[in-house]
Amino acid sequence: MSADTQNAAAIHRRSIIIDGHCDTLGRVFEGQRRLGERSSLGQFDLQRAQEGGLTLEFMATILGDQRPGSGSRQTLQFIDVFYQELEAYDHLATQATTADDVRRAKEEGKVTLMLSMEGAEGLEGDLRLLRTYYRLGLRCLGITWNRRNEAADGVPERATGGGLTQFGRALVKECSRLGILLDLSHLAPRGVEDVLAMVDGPVIVTHANCHALWPHPRNLTDAQMEAIARTGGVVGFSAVPLFLGEDRDRSDLPTLFEHVDHMLRVMGEDAVGLGMDFDGVDESRVIGIEDVSMLPNLTNGLLERGYSPAVISKILGGNLLRVMDSVL
């Protein structure tokens, strides 16, 4: 093992590593696999997460058009799956609702899982449901997925120019009061502007890349990234080929790191994190980060590009942990 590889391994081992977005709960919900069983399917399970050195994963609930039931029913079913998996595999994982939960799990060698929501459809326009989900452990809320909902327009609706609705504004205020991270991923540009004009603390974008390098509608402009950084927030760069270039199925680590370099130039070292989007885009992946066990390749690559151990640790999880300390 070379000295550089040893250094990278040491940095990775001592860092708290946080990934801001994962869709694996949907796979478990559908009966494809269990969280605690090592699988050759998809990109995330707890055993591969431990192999990859992961400390915290944000586990998203999302509504499915083909699934029966209302938004609240589907969301509660996801939450039930979340708790069933935690109970079944408590030797591997524990729940996180605070930053200290993450620090404690790091010391114990466990993976922490935090409940998040991708799109506010599960609220059905009712803040009482938000408060109930908070009591059940919800700590991160993405205001929209791609569709329009009661709170705002998603990115594909951008032609309407729609921002936050009255419910959306009330939702932002209530998330801030409760201590729920606001995730602006998938939110149409006007909605991003509306949120940024309202908040007085950090917001996050759990999974996106740079519009300046690849003009996909889901990617962020430099102006958006600068504004998010000014809140003290974090953007998680995403290992999704669709957001990196022309090939929708495959990309590579050098291309991904070009987006990381650009984020660091635009936002600075305190505003960049991980947003791998495991199990969110089927088998479409960046070569070298095909699943969560390969997270050390990010550390190796960042070190090879000349970033210091301190900056690498911030990117791997320190920045998101700081935001959690501030909000939760």
Beta strands, then each sheet from edge to edge (+ up, - down):
strand 1: 18-22
strand 2: 56-61
strand 3: 93-95
strand 4: 111-118
strand 5: 138-142
strand 6: 181-183
strand 7: 204-205
strand 8: 234-237
strand 9: 250-252
strand 10: 272-274
strand 11: 285-287
sheet 1: 1+ 2+ 4+ 3+
sheet 2: 1+ 2+ 4+ 5+ 6+
sheet 3: 7+ 8+ 10+
sheet 4: 9+ 11+
end
